[in-house]
């Protein structure tokens, strides 16, 4: 493969990665790499983001502290029926963040939307020089692809055995497509390997088209690792619990007599085909977690005791618990050790294992030579092609 072909394949793979990341993020309710706006609420200075414009979505854990002026994507409770909303933070109060679309005359909190909490923020828009990095109209492409995927999924759901493919679980469907594509590549290599070797001496007599096997490998890795990564990052995060420090005890578990505490059971269920584990930690003062590491067997639930403490002063307080979920492609002890350094280090290590295993299997079975497809009918007339098709159906 020459340098020009390699550059073209790399660019194509990059575009595929970005499009798939946007599709998965849209389906899972969490922007991945790129996000986009659907309405004109940000179509004014300083953002000037028209409907369908995209932006680089930075996870809050990487973006750091949210400040006034940041453009954030948060899980709205009331705006337009709830769901992901991208607006600018215009103020910070004790109750949470005040947000507003640049084109809107009023803040979201002037209406029914309550102040935005840290746990609601899914992404922060990347800014350079104080301006949001806007990618024009890329969201329109993602929406078109999403419509096509939905139509294809609906069609496939009518095939016996594929009824669950249209149930909205895009991540699982993409992993399935990636595994099927990998299996197809292995079978195609096994069947066609002998033919390709025997044809090497007479390539000049056959017209062939080529497909980069590296590009196919990149697509397979993309279809497997992106949903795997999303399945770890999306459900992870901080859960905020509002407690009230009261003068008197109450039957309400969130109303705690001042200076005392309440204990509840925090549960994690290992659902799905791939085994999963979780780590639970205190994310604020006034919280104790008995067992941070939860490793249930597949289909079972593991629990840990979480204790919430109320201060001596009466009033409302927020107590936070963080949870990180991981697919168990490494020993649990290794994952928890990497998590102690940084959660994204554990995610990166698991992704590296997935990439390494799939790549080794692919290279050993298929190799990296281009796939060649013989086009025997390129020089045939339309009438000859019709006659051949009729003979095949007799």
C-alpha positions as CSV (number, residue, x, y, z in Angstrom):
1,X,0.0,0.0,0.0
2,X,1.5,3.4,-1.0
3,X,1.5,6.5,1.1
4,X,-1.5,8.0,-0.7
5,X,-3.6,4.9,-0.2
6,X,-2.6,4.7,3.4
7,X,-3.6,8.3,3.9
8,X,-6.9,7.8,2.2
9,X,-7.7,4.7,4.3
10,X,-6.7,6.5,7.5
11,X,-9.0,9.5,6.7
12,X,-11.9,7.1,5.8
13,X,-11.4,5.2,9.1
14,X,-11.3,8.5,11.0
15,X,-14.5,9.7,9.5
16,X,-16.2,6.3,10.2
17,X,-15.0,6.5,13.8
18,X,-16.4,10.0,14.3
19,X,-19.8,9.2,12.7
20,X,-20.2,6.0,14.7
21,X,-19.2,7.8,17.9
22,X,-21.9,10.4,17.3
23,X,-24.5,7.7,16.6
24,X,-23.6,5.7,19.7
25,X,-23.6,8.9,21.8
26,X,-27.0,9.9,20.5
27,X,-28.5,6.5,21.3
28,X,-27.0,6.2,24.7
29,X,-27.7,9.7,25.8
30,X,-24.0,10.6,26.3
31,X,-22.0,12.6,23.7
32,X,-18.9,10.6,22.7
33,X,-16.1,12.6,21.0
34,X,-18.6,14.8,19.2
35,X,-22.0,16.2,20.1
36,X,-24.5,18.3,18.1
37,X,-27.4,20.7,18.7
38,X,-30.9,20.0,17.4
39,X,-32.5,23.4,17.9
40,X,-31.7,27.1,17.4
41,X,-31.3,27.9,21.1
42,X,-27.6,28.4,20.7
43,X,-27.7,30.1,17.3
44,X,-26.6,33.5,18.6
45,X,-23.4,35.2,19.8
46,X,-21.1,34.0,21.1
47,X,-21.6,30.3,20.2
48,X,-23.5,30.8,16.8
49,X,-24.4,27.1,16.7
50,X,-27.1,26.5,14.1
51,X,-29.4,23.4,14.3
52,X,-27.3,20.4,13.2
53,X,-23.9,22.0,14.0
54,X,-21.5,19.8,16.0
55,X,-18.9,20.4,18.7
56,X,-16.1,18.4,20.4
57,X,-17.6,16.9,23.6
58,X,-15.1,16.7,26.5
59,X,-16.1,14.4,29.4
60,X,-16.5,16.3,32.7
61,X,-13.8,14.2,34.3
62,X,-11.4,15.5,31.8
63,X,-12.8,19.0,31.5
64,X,-12.4,19.7,35.2
65,X,-14.4,22.2,37.2
66,X,-17.4,23.7,35.5
67,X,-17.2,27.5,35.3
68,X,-19.5,30.3,34.3
69,X,-19.4,30.7,30.5
70,X,-18.8,27.0,29.8
71,X,-21.1,25.4,27.2
72,X,-22.3,22.1,28.7
73,X,-24.5,19.2,27.6
74,X,-26.8,18.1,30.5
75,X,-29.6,15.7,31.1
76,X,-32.6,18.1,31.4
77,X,-35.5,17.2,33.6
78,X,-38.2,19.4,32.1
79,X,-36.9,21.2,29.0
80,X,-38.7,19.9,26.0
81,X,-39.8,16.9,27.9
82,X,-36.4,16.1,29.3
83,X,-33.2,14.7,27.6
84,X,-29.9,16.0,26.5
85,X,-29.7,19.8,26.2
86,X,-26.7,22.0,25.3
87,X,-26.7,25.4,26.9
88,X,-24.3,27.8,28.5
89,X,-23.7,28.1,32.2
90,X,-24.4,31.7,33.2
91,X,-24.3,31.4,37.0
92,X,-23.5,29.0,39.8
93,X,-25.6,28.9,43.0
94,X,-25.7,26.7,46.1
95,X,-28.6,24.8,44.5
96,X,-26.7,24.2,41.2
97,X,-25.9,25.7,37.8
98,X,-28.0,28.3,36.0
99,X,-28.1,27.7,32.3
100,X,-29.3,29.5,29.2
101,X,-29.3,29.1,25.4
102,X,-27.3,32.0,23.8
103,X,-30.4,32.8,21.7
104,X,-32.9,32.6,24.5
105,X,-33.9,35.7,26.4
106,X,-34.5,33.8,29.7
107,X,-32.6,31.2,31.7
108,X,-33.8,27.6,31.8
109,X,-34.4,28.1,35.5
110,X,-36.8,31.0,34.9
111,X,-39.0,28.2,33.6
112,X,-39.7,24.7,35.1
113,X,-36.1,23.4,34.9
114,X,-34.4,23.2,38.3
115,X,-30.8,24.2,38.7
116,X,-28.4,21.7,37.0
117,X,-26.4,19.4,39.2
118,X,-22.9,18.1,38.6
119,X,-24.3,14.6,38.1
120,X,-26.6,15.8,35.2
121,X,-23.7,17.2,33.1
122,X,-22.7,14.7,30.4
123,X,-20.1,16.8,28.5
124,X,-18.4,20.1,28.1
125,X,-18.0,21.7,24.7
126,X,-14.3,22.3,23.8
127,X,-13.3,25.9,23.5
128,X,-10.2,27.5,21.9
129,X,-9.5,31.1,22.7
130,X,-12.8,31.4,24.5
131,X,-14.9,30.3,21.5
132,X,-16.6,26.9,21.1
133,X,-15.1,24.7,18.4
134,X,-18.0,24.4,16.0
135,X,-18.2,21.7,13.2
136,X,-20.9,22.9,10.8
137,X,-23.8,20.5,9.8
138,X,-22.1,17.3,11.0
139,X,-25.1,16.6,13.2
140,X,-27.3,16.5,10.1
141,X,-25.1,13.7,8.7
142,X,-25.4,11.8,11.9
143,X,-29.2,12.1,12.0
144,X,-29.4,10.8,8.4
145,X,-27.2,7.8,9.3
146,X,-29.3,7.3,12.4
147,X,-32.5,7.2,10.4
148,X,-30.8,4.7,8.0
149,X,-29.7,2.5,10.9
150,X,-33.2,2.6,12.4
151,X,-34.8,1.6,9.1
152,X,-32.3,-1.2,8.6
153,X,-32.7,-2.4,12.2
154,X,-36.5,-2.5,11.8
155,X,-36.2,-4.5,8.6
156,X,-33.8,-7.0,10.2
157,X,-36.1,-7.3,13.2
158,X,-38.5,-9.2,11.0
159,X,-36.0,-12.0,10.4
160,X,-36.5,-14.9,12.8
161,X,-33.9,-14.7,15.6
162,X,-33.1,-11.0,15.1
163,X,-36.2,-9.6,16.7
164,X,-34.2,-7.9,19.5
165,X,-31.9,-5.9,17.1
166,X,-34.4,-3.1,16.9
167,X,-34.9,-2.7,20.6
168,X,-32.7,0.4,20.8
169,X,-29.6,-1.3,22.1
170,X,-27.3,0.2,19.4
171,X,-24.1,-0.7,21.3
172,X,-24.9,-4.4,21.4
173,X,-26.0,-4.3,17.8
174,X,-22.7,-2.7,16.8
175,X,-20.7,-5.3,18.7
176,X,-22.7,-8.0,16.9
177,X,-21.9,-6.4,13.5
178,X,-18.2,-6.2,14.4
179,X,-18.1,-9.8,15.5
180,X,-20.0,-10.9,12.3
181,X,-17.6,-8.9,10.1
182,X,-14.6,-10.4,11.8
183,X,-16.1,-13.9,11.4
184,X,-16.9,-13.1,7.7
185,X,-13.3,-12.0,7.1
186,X,-11.9,-15.2,8.7
187,X,-14.2,-17.4,6.6
188,X,-13.6,-15.4,3.4
189,X,-9.9,-15.8,3.9
190,X,-10.2,-19.5,4.5
191,X,-12.3,-20.1,1.4
192,X,-10.6,-17.7,-0.9
193,X,-7.0,-18.0,0.3
194,X,-6.2,-20.9,-2.1
195,X,-7.9,-19.2,-5.0
196,X,-5.9,-16.1,-4.5
197,X,-2.6,-18.0,-4.4
198,X,-3.5,-19.9,-7.6
199,X,-4.4,-16.6,-9.3
200,X,-1.2,-14.8,-8.7
201,X,0.3,-15.9,-12.0
202,X,-2.5,-14.7,-14.2
203,X,-3.6,-11.4,-12.6
204,X,-3.1,-9.6,-15.8
205,X,-6.0,-11.6,-17.4
206,X,-8.5,-10.7,-14.6
207,X,-9.6,-7.3,-13.6
208,X,-9.7,-7.0,-9.9
209,X,-10.8,-4.4,-7.3
210,X,-9.1,-4.1,-4.0
211,X,-10.2,-3.3,-0.5
212,X,-7.7,-2.5,2.3
213,X,-7.7,-5.2,4.9
214,X,-6.3,-2.6,7.3
215,X,-9.4,-0.5,6.8
216,X,-11.6,-3.6,7.4
217,X,-9.7,-4.3,10.6
218,X,-10.1,-0.7,11.7
219,X,-13.9,-0.9,11.2
220,X,-14.1,-4.2,13.1
221,X,-12.1,-2.7,16.0
222,X,-14.3,0.4,15.9
223,X,-17.5,-1.6,16.0
224,X,-16.3,-3.6,19.0
225,X,-14.3,-1.1,21.1
226,X,-16.6,2.0,20.8
227,X,-19.7,0.3,22.3
228,X,-17.5,-1.5,24.9
229,X,-16.0,1.8,26.0
230,X,-19.4,3.5,26.0
231,X,-20.8,0.7,28.1
232,X,-18.2,1.5,30.8
233,X,-18.2,5.3,30.7
234,X,-22.0,6.0,30.2
235,X,-23.4,4.3,33.3
236,X,-20.4,5.4,35.4
237,X,-20.4,8.7,37.3
238,X,-21.6,10.4,40.5
239,X,-25.0,9.8,42.1
240,X,-26.2,12.8,44.3
241,X,-28.5,12.2,47.2
242,X,-30.1,15.2,48.9
243,X,-30.5,14.7,52.7
244,X,-32.1,16.9,55.3
245,X,-30.5,17.3,58.7
246,X,-33.5,17.6,61.0
247,X,-34.2,18.4,64.6
248,X,-36.2,15.2,65.0
249,X,-36.1,11.7,63.4
250,X,-38.3,10.8,60.5
251,X,-39.5,7.7,58.7
252,X,-38.2,9.3,55.5
253,X,-34.7,7.8,54.9
254,X,-33.4,11.1,53.4
255,X,-34.5,13.1,56.5
256,X,-31.9,12.3,59.2
257,X,-31.7,13.5,62.7
258,X,-28.8,16.0,63.0
259,X,-25.6,14.4,64.1
260,X,-26.8,10.9,63.3
261,X,-26.6,8.7,60.2
262,X,-28.6,6.3,58.1
263,X,-27.4,3.2,56.2
264,X,-28.7,1.8,53.0
265,X,-27.8,-1.0,50.6
266,X,-26.1,0.0,47.3
267,X,-26.8,-2.8,44.7
268,X,-25.0,-3.6,41.4
269,X,-26.3,-6.3,39.1
270,X,-24.0,-8.0,36.6
271,X,-26.4,-8.1,33.6
272,X,-25.7,-9.1,30.0
273,X,-23.5,-11.7,28.4
274,X,-20.2,-10.1,29.1
275,X,-19.2,-10.1,32.8
276,X,-19.1,-6.7,34.5
277,X,-17.7,-5.4,37.8
278,X,-18.0,-2.1,39.6
279,X,-16.3,0.0,42.2
280,X,-18.2,2.3,44.5
281,X,-16.6,5.2,46.4
282,X,-17.6,8.2,48.5
283,X,-17.6,11.3,46.3
284,X,-18.4,13.9,49.1
285,X,-18.0,14.4,52.8
286,X,-20.5,12.6,55.1
287,X,-20.4,9.3,53.2
288,X,-18.9,6.0,54.1
289,X,-18.8,2.9,51.8
290,X,-18.2,-0.4,53.4
291,X,-16.9,-2.4,50.4
292,X,-15.7,-0.5,47.4
293,X,-15.3,-3.5,45.1
294,X,-18.3,-5.3,43.7
295,X,-17.7,-8.5,41.7
296,X,-21.0,-10.3,41.2
297,X,-21.3,-13.5,39.1
298,X,-23.1,-13.0,35.8
299,X,-26.8,-12.6,36.3
300,X,-26.3,-11.9,40.1
301,X,-26.3,-8.9,42.3
302,X,-23.6,-7.7,44.7
303,X,-24.3,-5.2,47.5
304,X,-22.4,-2.8,49.7
305,X,-23.4,-0.7,52.7
306,X,-23.4,3.0,52.2
307,X,-23.7,5.2,55.3
308,X,-24.9,8.9,55.1
309,X,-24.0,11.2,57.9
310,X,-26.0,14.3,58.8
311,X,-24.1,17.3,60.3
312,X,-25.0,19.0,63.5
313,X,-26.4,22.0,61.7
314,X,-29.9,21.6,60.3
315,X,-30.7,22.1,56.6
316,X,-30.4,20.4,53.2
317,X,-27.1,18.8,52.2
318,X,-25.9,16.8,49.2
319,X,-24.1,13.5,49.6
320,X,-22.5,11.9,46.6
321,X,-21.5,8.4,45.7
322,X,-19.4,7.5,42.6
323,X,-19.8,4.3,40.7
324,X,-17.5,3.0,37.8
325,X,-18.5,0.0,35.8
326,X,-16.0,-2.1,33.8
327,X,-16.3,-5.1,31.5
328,X,-14.1,-7.8,33.0
329,X,-11.5,-8.5,30.2
330,X,-8.8,-8.3,32.9
331,X,-8.6,-9.7,36.4
332,X,-10.7,-7.8,38.8
333,X,-7.7,-7.0,41.0
334,X,-5.8,-5.5,38.1
335,X,-8.8,-3.3,37.1
336,X,-9.3,-2.0,40.6
337,X,-5.6,-1.2,40.9
338,X,-5.7,0.8,37.7
339,X,-8.9,2.5,38.8
340,X,-7.1,3.6,42.0
341,X,-4.7,5.5,39.7
342,X,-7.4,6.9,37.4
343,X,-10.7,5.4,36.1
344,X,-9.7,6.2,32.5
345,X,-6.5,4.2,32.9
346,X,-8.6,1.2,33.7
347,X,-10.8,1.8,30.7
348,X,-7.8,2.3,28.4
349,X,-6.2,-0.9,29.6
350,X,-9.4,-2.9,28.9
351,X,-9.7,-1.4,25.5
352,X,-6.0,-2.2,24.8
353,X,-6.7,-5.9,25.6
354,X,-9.7,-5.9,23.3
355,X,-7.7,-4.3,20.4
356,X,-4.8,-6.6,20.9
357,X,-6.8,-9.8,20.9
358,X,-8.9,-8.9,17.9
359,X,-5.9,-7.6,16.0
360,X,-3.8,-10.8,16.6
361,X,-6.6,-13.1,15.6
362,X,-7.3,-11.1,12.5
363,X,-3.6,-10.9,11.4
364,X,-2.9,-14.6,12.0
365,X,-6.0,-15.7,10.2
366,X,-6.4,-13.1,7.4
367,X,-3.2,-11.1,7.2
368,X,-2.8,-7.5,6.0
369,X,-2.8,-8.0,2.3
370,X,-5.5,-6.2,0.4
371,X,-8.7,-8.1,-0.3
372,X,-9.0,-8.6,-4.1
373,X,-12.3,-9.1,-5.8
374,X,-12.5,-10.4,-9.4
375,X,-15.0,-8.7,-11.6
376,X,-15.7,-11.2,-14.3
377,X,-18.7,-9.4,-15.7
378,X,-17.3,-5.9,-16.2
379,X,-16.9,-6.3,-20.0
380,X,-20.3,-8.0,-20.5
381,X,-23.2,-6.2,-22.1
382,X,-26.5,-5.8,-20.3
383,X,-28.2,-8.5,-22.4
384,X,-25.4,-11.0,-21.7
385,X,-25.8,-10.3,-17.9
386,X,-29.5,-10.8,-18.1
387,X,-29.1,-14.1,-20.0
388,X,-26.6,-15.3,-17.3
389,X,-28.9,-14.3,-14.5
390,X,-31.8,-16.3,-16.2
391,X,-29.6,-19.4,-16.6
392,X,-28.7,-19.3,-13.0
393,X,-32.3,-19.3,-11.9
394,X,-33.4,-22.2,-14.2
